[in-house]
Amino acid sequence: VIHGEIKFVLFDDRPESPTRGEIQEFFISPENYMLVTVPPLIWNGFKCVGTKTAIVANCATVAHSPGELERRPASDQGIPYDWALEHR
């Protein structure tokens, strides 16, 4: 994330995975920079959470075809995550 802030979420539903059912949540910004590598078959998504426009650099190491992706809506009940932002 080179500008703004996002919430980036990973969910593992791979049948034989030792981390099956786990959620990881990251808040990424220029002030909290990190490189996140997403393993194959891990559901992932992000949304802007700040007041500024977020600019994200997605640097894939392997070219892919849009036809090989499976997408789910953010409200999909198969992924146990609430995209609402809680202000603390």
Secondary structure, DSSP 8 states (H G I E B T S, - for coil): --BS-EEEEEE---TT-TTTT-EEEEEEBTTB-------TT-EEEEEE-SSS--B-----SS---GGG-----TT-TTS---------
